[in-house]
Amino acid sequence: MRKMLLAALSRILQGPAAAGRTASRVMVASRNYGDFASEATFEIKKCDLHRLEEGPSTTAVMTREEGLQYYKTMQTIRRMELKSDQLYKQKIIRGFCHLYDGQEACCVGIEAAIKPTDHVITAYRAHGFTFTRGVPVREILAELTGRKGGCAKGKGGSMHMYTKNFYGGNGIVGAQVPLGAGIALACKYNGKNEICLALYGDGAANQGQIFETYNMAALWKLPCIFICENNRYGMGTSVERAAASTDYYKRGYFIPGLRVDGMDILCVREAVKFAAEYCRSGNGPLVMELQTYRYHGHSMSDPGISYRTREEIQEVRSKSDPITLLKDRMVNNNLASVEELKEIDVAVRKEIEEAAQFATTDPEPPLEDLGHHIYFNEPPFEVRGPNQWIKYKSVG
């Protein structure tokens, strides 16, 4: 009898609060379908131009669906990189590891502007591009932890991830740029109206092979966008100390260029749309500079505060964070509510935790797999192991 009375009293006391929560959910649900704007138009920063009479539009239209997708994708990359930081400090991820948090607007804006059939090749800060090109978080984290379920079967690690029309992460500074020109040559040769985007950092921008590639790409009018992700510090050296000219978008000299706000996803999207159309039209290559910023150090072995101050990092976070900028735009223009975006945050965190669980429990690849995938589509052959008596079978 006492239990029944307590239960009845509990229902009476919880009634208004429960009713309020239910009403709140109904109100949010009703706003989702009725009260939000379907799209909004935004003024965006004008790009700096080199050898171009006209540049990308200074206005951008974003639909509610696009905004929600961009927000979720950037938030997923941010949380994935923070989880990678945690796993590295726990010594579950070993070796080289270069994180992308702070630069999310670059890869997400680029992917929003190109086609899945277009081609992308980048440097070793590759996790964000791997995700936007279609690899699930669990396969990226499993690759970082060296597990069998990783996107490169646990053999590539942080710098060597691949998927369809995405050619990695590359560990040699600047070497992906001539490779990107080769991919663009294949695009032109095959006549499928596809383009290649070859990305590199400000630290790699002084490499001689990049200028050699510019020359060949201009001579052959290759459909290639050369994109410098200028995050202001090549390893631990500021651009001002490393480069006689920091106008990276002018470095092609005879190749047209654009300098873009790389912290604004809409600026990036509109600029890449413009550049993609330019290249598809048979005009040859274009050089683009995305002005961005990394929150972590160059790699996990770099604390990132010996050559820049904590105050500088905090100032960028407070004034130019790409996720916060998008969130404020969506809320202020009635494309989404704060509560709705918080729900996305919760769902993303859950996804990342589940992916991390998989990446820490999935088995490591067996030693027998060491010789696999040396060549593509070749008959099996024997590979000598650590000594001449150990043989592995290579399967393509």
BELSUL-V551127 format. One record per residue. N is the residue number from 1. SS is DSSP state (helix for helix, strand for strand, loop for the rest). Layout:
BEGIN
N	SS
N	SS
END
This chain:
BEGIN
1	loop
2	helix
3	helix
4	helix
5	helix
6	helix
7	helix
8	helix
9	helix
10	helix
11	helix
12	helix
13	helix
14	helix
15	helix
16	helix
17	helix
18	helix
19	helix
20	helix
21	helix
22	helix
23	helix
24	helix
25	helix
26	helix
27	helix
28	helix
29	helix
30	helix
31	helix
32	helix
33	helix
34	loop
35	loop
36	loop
37	loop
38	loop
39	strand
40	strand
41	strand
42	strand
43	strand
44	loop
45	loop
46	loop
47	loop
48	strand
49	strand
50	strand
51	loop
52	loop
53	loop
54	loop
55	loop
56	loop
57	loop
58	loop
59	strand
60	strand
61	strand
62	strand
63	strand
64	helix
65	helix
66	helix
67	helix
68	helix
69	helix
70	helix
71	helix
72	helix
73	helix
74	helix
75	helix
76	helix
77	helix
78	helix
79	helix
80	helix
81	helix
82	helix
83	helix
84	helix
85	helix
86	helix
87	helix
88	helix
89	helix
90	loop
91	loop
92	loop
93	loop
94	loop
95	loop
96	loop
97	loop
98	loop
99	loop
100	loop
101	loop
102	loop
103	loop
104	helix
105	helix
106	helix
107	helix
108	helix
109	helix
110	helix
111	helix
112	helix
113	helix
114	loop
115	loop
116	loop
117	loop
118	loop
119	strand
120	strand
121	strand
122	loop
123	loop
124	loop
125	loop
126	loop
127	helix
128	helix
129	helix
130	helix
131	helix
132	helix
133	loop
134	loop
135	loop
136	loop
137	helix
138	helix
139	helix
140	helix
141	helix
142	helix
143	helix
144	helix
145	loop
146	loop
147	strand
148	loop
149	loop
150	loop
151	loop
152	loop
153	loop
154	loop
155	loop
156	loop
157	loop
158	loop
159	loop
160	loop
161	loop
162	loop
163	strand
164	loop
165	loop
166	strand
167	loop
168	loop
169	loop
170	loop
171	loop
172	loop
173	loop
174	loop
175	helix
176	helix
177	helix
178	helix
179	helix
180	helix
181	helix
182	helix
183	helix
184	helix
185	helix
186	helix
187	helix
188	helix
189	helix
190	helix
191	loop
192	loop
193	loop
194	loop
195	loop
196	strand
197	strand
198	strand
199	strand
200	strand
201	strand
202	loop
203	loop
204	helix
205	helix
206	helix
207	loop
208	helix
209	helix
210	helix
211	helix
212	helix
213	helix
214	helix
215	helix
216	helix
217	helix
218	helix
219	helix
220	loop
221	loop
222	loop
223	loop
224	strand
225	strand
226	strand
227	strand
228	strand
229	strand
230	strand
231	loop
232	loop
233	strand
234	strand
235	loop
236	loop
237	strand
238	strand
239	helix
240	helix
241	helix
242	helix
243	loop
244	loop
245	loop
246	loop
247	loop
248	helix
249	helix
250	helix
251	loop
252	loop
253	loop
254	loop
255	loop
256	loop
257	strand
258	strand
259	strand
260	strand
261	strand
262	loop
263	loop
264	loop
265	helix
266	helix
267	helix
268	helix
269	helix
270	helix
271	helix
272	helix
273	helix
274	helix
275	helix
276	helix
277	helix
278	helix
279	helix
280	helix
281	loop
282	loop
283	loop
284	loop
285	loop
286	strand
287	strand
288	strand
289	strand
290	strand
291	strand
292	loop
293	loop
294	loop
295	loop
296	loop
297	loop
298	loop
299	loop
300	loop
301	loop
302	loop
303	loop
304	loop
305	loop
306	loop
307	loop
308	loop
309	loop
310	helix
311	helix
312	helix
313	helix
314	helix
315	helix
316	helix
317	helix
318	helix
319	helix
320	helix
321	loop
322	helix
323	helix
324	helix
325	helix
326	helix
327	helix
328	helix
329	helix
330	helix
331	helix
332	helix
333	loop
334	loop
335	loop
336	loop
337	loop
338	helix
339	helix
340	helix
341	helix
342	helix
343	helix
344	helix
345	helix
346	helix
347	helix
348	helix
349	helix
350	helix
351	helix
352	helix
353	helix
354	helix
355	helix
356	helix
357	helix
358	helix
359	helix
360	helix
361	helix
362	loop
363	loop
364	strand
365	loop
366	loop
367	helix
368	helix
369	helix
370	helix
371	helix
372	loop
373	loop
374	loop
375	loop
376	loop
377	loop
378	loop
379	loop
380	loop
381	strand
382	strand
383	strand
384	strand
385	loop
386	loop
387	loop
388	loop
389	loop
390	loop
391	strand
392	strand
393	strand
394	strand
395	loop
396	loop
END
